[in-house]
Amino acid sequence: MLAAVEALQESRHVGRSEAVNELVRAGAVASRPREPHVQRTAALGLRVDVSNVAEALDALEGTDHR
């Protein structure tokens, strides 16, 4: 980012604040569409009751983990 600010300062002969503001404005306008995140899952065959967090952690990690 600093290199982009310095390059803009040099090419347009503007101050650092103006260069930063211009780059921020350009970034706000030119946002790229992102691919939606898809969480990978795997069926482990476990059934965990999460109403009691301590019991759920013990079941998943073991009692020696504490």
C-alpha positions in Angstrom: 0.0 0.0 0.0 2.8 2.4 0.8 4.4 1.8 -2.6 1.0 2.7 -4.3 0.8 5.9 -2.2 4.3 6.9 -3.1 3.8 6.1 -6.7 0.7 8.2 -6.9 2.4 11.1 -5.0 5.2 11.1 -7.5 3.1 10.7 -10.6 0.5 13.4 -9.7 2.7 15.6 -7.5 0.2 15.5 -4.6 0.7 15.2 -0.9 0.4 11.9 1.0 -3.0 12.6 2.4 -4.5 13.4 -1.0 -2.8 10.3 -2.5 -4.2 8.1 0.3 -7.7 9.6 0.0 -7.7 9.0 -3.8 -6.6 5.4 -3.4 -9.3 4.8 -0.8 -12.0 6.3 -3.0 -10.8 4.2 -5.9 -10.9 1.1 -3.9 -14.4 1.8 -2.5 -15.7 2.2 -6.0 -13.9 -0.7 -7.7 -14.7 -3.5 -5.3 -14.4 -7.0 -6.8 -17.3 -9.4 -6.5 -16.3 -12.3 -4.2 -17.1 -16.0 -4.6 -19.4 -17.2 -1.8 -17.6 -19.2 0.9 -18.7 -22.8 1.1 -17.9 -24.6 4.3 -16.7 -28.2 3.7 -18.3 -30.7 6.1 -17.9 -34.3 6.8 -20.3 -36.7 8.5 -18.5 -38.0 11.6 -21.4 -39.9 13.0 -21.2 -38.0 16.3 -24.2 -36.7 18.1 -23.3 -34.0 20.7 -25.7 -32.2 22.9 -24.4 -28.7 23.1 -26.9 -27.5 25.8 -24.0 -28.0 28.3 -20.8 -26.6 26.8 -18.5 -28.3 29.4 -20.0 -31.7 28.7 -19.7 -31.2 24.9 -16.0 -30.2 25.2 -15.4 -33.2 27.4 -17.0 -35.5 24.8 -15.1 -34.0 21.9 -11.7 -33.3 23.6 -11.6 -35.7 26.5 -11.4 -34.8 30.2 -7.6 -34.7 30.2 -7.7 -31.7 27.9 -8.6 -29.2 30.6 
